[in-house]
């Protein structure tokens, strides 16, 4: 599994025929555009989960969860510069 951060309007090529374009988003929503041949099946996970009624088969579907915030030690520290001006 590959995990990466992308910028708006950046794209990924999968093989020679599939292109994913990240259009941006807000909050917990991301908009993407998928360019692929008609022969490639693209199905959204929510639709797939609704179609499957067998609990055992549903349990075998991959699950992905949002990553927790980074621990404090990995966050960039913001440095604020305070200038002392001498008064005459």
C-alpha positions as CSV (number, residue, x, y, z in Angstrom):
1,X,0.0,0.0,0.0
2,X,1.3,3.4,-0.9
3,X,0.4,6.4,1.2
4,X,1.2,10.0,0.2
5,X,0.2,13.6,0.6
6,X,-0.8,15.5,-2.5
7,X,-1.5,19.0,-3.5
8,X,-4.5,20.4,-5.3
9,X,-4.4,19.7,-9.0
10,X,-1.6,17.2,-8.6
11,X,-2.3,13.8,-10.3
12,X,-1.3,10.2,-10.1
13,X,-0.9,7.8,-13.0
14,X,-1.8,4.2,-12.4
15,X,-0.3,2.1,-15.2
16,X,-0.6,3.6,-18.7
17,X,-4.3,4.3,-18.7
18,X,-5.6,5.5,-15.4
19,X,-5.2,9.0,-14.1
20,X,-6.4,10.4,-10.7
21,X,-6.6,14.1,-10.4
22,X,-7.0,15.7,-6.9
23,X,-9.2,18.7,-7.2
24,X,-9.2,19.8,-3.6
25,X,-11.8,19.7,-0.9
26,X,-12.9,21.0,2.4
27,X,-13.2,19.5,5.8
28,X,-13.4,15.7,5.6
29,X,-14.3,15.7,1.9
30,X,-11.9,15.4,-1.1
31,X,-12.9,15.8,-4.7
32,X,-11.0,13.7,-7.3
33,X,-11.4,13.1,-11.0
34,X,-10.7,9.7,-12.5
35,X,-9.8,9.3,-16.1
36,X,-9.9,5.6,-17.1
37,X,-10.9,3.4,-20.0
38,X,-14.5,2.1,-20.0
39,X,-13.2,-1.4,-19.4
40,X,-11.9,-0.5,-16.0
41,X,-14.4,-1.0,-13.2
42,X,-14.5,1.8,-10.7
43,X,-16.8,1.3,-7.7
44,X,-17.2,3.4,-4.6
45,X,-16.7,1.6,-1.3
46,X,-20.1,2.7,0.1
47,X,-21.9,1.2,-3.0
48,X,-19.9,-2.0,-2.7
49,X,-20.7,-2.4,1.0
50,X,-24.4,-1.9,0.3
51,X,-24.4,-4.6,-2.4
52,X,-22.8,-7.2,-0.2
53,X,-25.3,-8.8,2.2
54,X,-23.3,-11.7,3.5
55,X,-21.6,-10.6,6.8
56,X,-18.6,-12.9,6.3
57,X,-17.9,-11.4,2.9
58,X,-18.5,-7.9,4.2
59,X,-15.9,-8.6,7.0
60,X,-13.3,-9.4,4.3
61,X,-13.5,-6.0,2.7
62,X,-10.5,-3.8,3.5
63,X,-11.1,-1.1,6.1
64,X,-9.2,2.2,6.2
65,X,-9.3,4.7,9.0
66,X,-8.2,8.3,9.3
67,X,-4.8,8.7,10.8
68,X,-4.4,10.2,14.2
69,X,-2.7,13.6,14.6
70,X,1.0,13.5,14.7
71,X,2.6,13.4,18.1
72,X,3.8,16.8,19.3
73,X,7.5,15.9,18.8
74,X,7.0,15.5,15.0
75,X,5.1,18.8,14.5
76,X,7.1,21.9,13.2
77,X,7.8,24.3,15.9
78,X,6.7,27.9,15.2
79,X,9.3,30.4,16.2
80,X,8.0,33.9,17.0
81,X,10.5,36.7,16.9
82,X,10.0,39.5,19.3
83,X,12.0,42.6,18.7
84,X,13.0,44.9,21.5
85,X,13.1,48.5,20.4
86,X,15.1,50.9,22.5
87,X,13.4,54.1,23.3
88,X,15.5,57.3,23.3
